[in-house]
Amino acid sequence: MTIVTGTHYNDRNERSRRPTGGQDDPAPSLPCPFEGAILSRKCGCRLALRGCVGSRQKVQCNSAESHQDCAETLNYMRKSVNFSLGLAHAPNALPRAQATKLQCGTLIGLQNALDLVVENDRVNNIHDTVQRAKKRYGSVEEFPEQQIVRCIASYGK
């Protein structure tokens, strides 16, 4: 890994938008709740900051408010699909494949519920999708749960 002042470059010399320690750096970032979906390259987010810790890729969110909205959405849907995914008595941490299925299925379900175009099961901007859903439905408890759960259950089949 090579560090260049103000920019982070990973081993493939791809530029990452993660700051490297200057005085103008934003407040510390928070771990993205949809990290698995972003790392799978099925979803993107304009607020995501990619980086590496050792050989592990990490995704951070540079907005505390957006992080809270995404975490709330994902936690609510996790509770809704525990039975559907056979996780009724599952521990807090899901295996990576199930976590990615939950994350991608939730976002695609939200896009479908919002009548947004979904191409190749890809969500281009997680932040915008979650914000549009909150604006339309008011709160996560009002999201079309059954429609989203069907998308989660069928994701990857």
C-alpha positions as CSV (number, residue, x, y, z in Angstrom):
1,M,0.0,0.0,0.0
2,T,1.3,3.4,-0.9
3,I,0.3,6.5,0.9
4,V,0.4,9.8,-1.0
5,T,-0.3,13.1,0.9
6,G,-4.1,13.7,1.0
7,T,-5.0,10.5,-0.9
8,H,-5.0,6.8,-0.2
9,Y,-4.0,4.4,-2.9
10,N,-4.5,0.7,-2.5
11,D,-2.4,-2.1,-3.9
12,R,-3.9,-1.9,-7.3
13,N,-3.2,1.9,-7.5
14,E,-6.9,2.7,-7.5
15,R,-7.6,6.0,-5.9
16,S,-9.8,5.9,-2.7
17,R,-11.6,8.9,-1.4
18,R,-10.3,8.4,2.1
19,P,-8.3,11.3,3.6
20,T,-4.9,10.5,5.0
21,G,-4.4,12.8,7.9
22,G,-4.3,16.4,7.0
23,Q,-5.6,19.3,9.1
24,D,-8.7,19.6,6.9
25,D,-9.9,16.0,7.5
26,P,-13.5,15.6,8.4
27,A,-14.7,14.1,11.7
28,P,-13.9,10.4,12.2
29,S,-16.0,8.1,9.9
30,L,-18.4,5.5,11.1
31,P,-18.5,1.9,9.8
32,C,-21.1,1.6,7.0
33,P,-24.0,-0.7,7.9
34,F,-24.2,-1.7,4.2
35,E,-20.5,-2.5,3.9
36,G,-21.1,-6.0,2.5
37,A,-23.4,-4.7,-0.2
38,I,-20.8,-2.1,-1.3
39,L,-17.9,-4.5,-1.2
40,S,-19.9,-7.0,-3.3
41,R,-20.1,-4.2,-5.9
42,K,-23.8,-4.6,-6.1
43,C,-24.4,-1.2,-4.4
44,G,-22.8,2.1,-4.2
45,C,-23.1,5.2,-2.0
46,R,-22.0,8.8,-2.5
47,L,-21.1,9.0,1.3
48,A,-19.0,5.8,1.3
49,L,-15.3,6.0,2.0
50,R,-13.3,2.9,1.2
51,G,-10.1,2.0,2.8
52,C,-8.0,-0.9,4.0
53,V,-6.9,-2.1,7.4
54,G,-4.2,-4.6,6.8
55,S,-5.5,-6.8,4.0
56,R,-9.1,-6.3,4.9
57,Q,-11.2,-3.8,3.0
58,K,-13.4,-1.5,5.0
59,V,-16.2,1.0,4.1
60,Q,-16.9,4.0,6.3
61,C,-19.7,6.5,6.2
62,N,-18.8,10.2,6.4
63,S,-22.3,11.3,7.6
64,A,-23.4,10.5,11.2
65,E,-27.1,11.2,10.2
66,S,-27.0,9.0,7.2
67,H,-25.2,6.3,9.2
68,Q,-28.0,6.4,11.7
69,D,-30.7,6.1,9.0
70,C,-29.0,3.2,7.3
71,A,-28.4,1.3,10.6
72,E,-32.0,1.8,11.6
73,T,-33.2,0.5,8.3
74,L,-31.0,-2.5,8.3
75,N,-31.7,-3.4,11.9
76,Y,-35.5,-3.2,11.3
77,M,-35.3,-5.4,8.3
78,R,-33.0,-7.9,10.1
79,K,-35.7,-8.3,12.7
80,S,-38.3,-8.8,10.0
81,V,-36.5,-11.5,8.1
82,N,-35.0,-13.6,10.8
83,F,-37.6,-16.3,10.3
84,S,-37.6,-16.1,6.5
85,L,-33.8,-16.7,6.4
86,G,-33.9,-19.4,9.1
87,L,-32.3,-17.1,11.6
88,A,-34.9,-17.2,14.4
89,H,-32.3,-17.9,17.0
90,A,-29.3,-16.5,15.2
91,P,-26.5,-14.6,16.9
92,N,-26.0,-10.9,16.4
93,A,-23.4,-11.3,13.7
94,L,-24.5,-13.0,10.5
95,P,-22.2,-15.0,8.3
96,R,-20.9,-12.8,5.5
97,A,-23.1,-14.3,2.7
98,Q,-26.3,-13.9,4.7
99,A,-25.3,-10.4,5.7
100,T,-24.8,-9.4,2.1
101,K,-28.1,-11.1,1.1
102,L,-29.9,-9.1,3.8
103,Q,-28.2,-5.8,2.8
104,C,-28.6,-6.1,-1.0
105,G,-32.1,-7.5,-0.7
106,T,-33.2,-4.7,1.6
107,L,-31.9,-2.0,-0.8
108,I,-33.3,-3.6,-3.9
109,G,-36.6,-4.1,-2.1
110,L,-36.6,-0.4,-1.2
111,Q,-35.9,0.6,-4.8
112,N,-38.7,-1.6,-6.1
113,A,-41.1,-0.1,-3.5
114,L,-40.1,3.4,-4.6
115,D,-40.7,2.4,-8.3
116,L,-37.1,3.2,-9.1
117,V,-35.4,1.5,-12.0
118,V,-33.3,-1.5,-10.8
119,E,-30.7,-2.6,-13.4
120,N,-28.8,-5.8,-12.8
121,D,-29.8,-5.9,-9.1
122,R,-27.7,-2.8,-8.5
123,V,-28.4,0.1,-6.2
124,N,-26.3,3.1,-7.3
125,N,-26.8,5.3,-4.2
126,I,-27.7,3.8,-0.9
127,H,-28.0,7.1,0.9
128,D,-30.5,8.5,-1.7
129,T,-32.5,5.3,-1.7
130,V,-32.9,5.3,2.1
131,Q,-33.7,9.0,2.2
132,R,-36.4,8.7,-0.5
133,A,-37.9,5.8,1.4
134,K,-38.0,7.7,4.7
135,K,-39.5,10.7,2.9
136,R,-42.2,8.6,1.3
137,Y,-43.1,6.4,4.2
138,G,-42.1,8.5,7.2
139,S,-40.3,5.9,9.2
140,V,-38.9,2.4,8.8
141,E,-41.9,0.9,10.6
142,E,-44.0,2.1,7.6
143,F,-41.8,0.6,4.9
144,P,-43.5,-2.0,2.8
145,E,-42.1,-4.8,4.8
146,Q,-43.5,-7.8,3.0
147,Q,-42.3,-6.5,-0.4
148,I,-38.8,-6.0,0.9
149,V,-38.7,-9.4,2.7
150,R,-39.6,-11.1,-0.6
151,C,-36.7,-9.3,-2.3
152,I,-34.4,-10.4,0.5
153,A,-35.5,-14.0,0.4
154,S,-35.2,-14.2,-3.4
155,Y,-31.9,-12.3,-3.6
156,G,-29.2,-14.4,-5.3
157,K,-31.5,-17.1,-6.5
